[in-house]
């Protein structure tokens, strides 16, 4: 009887610690993150490119109740003067918002609005690594929005903002 109780207690403790770890890991993502780097590796050539130039600006915001916003722009953008200028600005930005959930090392995002309607209404998955105040989101796509028609792996690196 004692052994059964002890074994059950150990199993419950292990289960709780695993659940707590998963919950703690997800809660560690909550907050505001400043974009540091946005690199894309083109699969066909293995070439690394800056998706939005060498000094992109942006924020990733994750709330505790499951909302996410990711907005990024190139450095050096100028206010538009013409419709052509406004259209050109779309090439130097990326942004979307929606709901997210965490499963192991993945963030599953249901995008409800985006700068390009291609993403609106879709579900996307990013793997993530969290090392101290550095968060890296990675995804593999069959056709890059920045380099159309080319398969790519994207890595966004963020630093936690206080």
Residue, then its C-alpha position, 0 to 999 in steps of 0.5 A: x500500500x505504501x509503495x503504491x501511494x509513493x509511486x502514485x505520488x511520484x507520478x503525480x509530481x512528475x506530471x505536475x512538474x511537466x505541466x508546470x514547465x510547459x505552462x511556465x515556458x508559454x508564460x515566459x513568451x508573454x510580453x513585448x519583444x523588440x526585433x533585432x534581426x530578420x534573416x531568410x535563407x533561400x533553400x535553392x541556393x542556401x543564400x542568407x538575405x535580410x528580409x527587411x534590410x540589415x537594421x529592421x524595426x518592429x515588435x512582437x507582442x504576446x499577451x497572456x490570454x493568447x493574442x499576438x501581434x508581429x509588425x516589422x519594417x525596414x530602416x530608412x522608410x520615408x513618408x509617401x508622396x504618391x500612390x506609387x510611394x505608398x505601394x512601394x512601402x508595402x515591400x518594406x514591411x510585414x505585419x499580422x495579428x491573431x490568436x496563438x497557442x503554444x505546443x512544446x517548442x511551437x507557436x501555432x498562430x491563427x492569423x486574423x489580419x495581415x499586411x498581405x491578404x495571403x496570410x489572413x485566415x490562415x494558420x501558421x506554425x513557428x518553432x521557437x527557442x528562448x535563451x534568456x532575453x532572446x527569442x528566435x522564431x523560425x519557419x519554413x515556407x514553400x514560397x517566400x513573401x519577400x522572395x516570391x516563388x522561392x522556398x525559404x527558412x526565416x529566422x526572426x530574432x527578438x530581445x525582451x523589452x522591459 
